[in-house]
Amino acid sequence: MLTIPLYSFLFIYFIFLAIFVAFSIMNFYHVVMTASFTFASFIITFFIFTLTVLTLYFTYTLLVNVDWQTTTTVINPGWFGNSGPENF
């Protein structure tokens, strides 16, 4: 039986967040360096920032009470019937 703890999914989520933050910083740097200070760029940047904060908040409220030491079964030979070596 192959099991993995839930915190491995949390690490994958943190890696995704790090990549997202890197792209967000590059986007903000691009807006500043190209002097694209228009009302439209402000509205879009504000909209993306607001959605990001709301997503992080709701993710936190959903995941705060999770027991991250719980294991998840990835592969269980019993799922494939009684064809294991112990049945011969």
Buried (B, 14 or more C-beta within 10 A) or exposed (E): EEEEBBBEBEEEEEEEEEEEEEEBEEEEEEBEEEEEEEEEEEEEBEEEEEEBEEEEEEEEEEEEEEEEEEEEEEEEEEEEEEEEEEEE
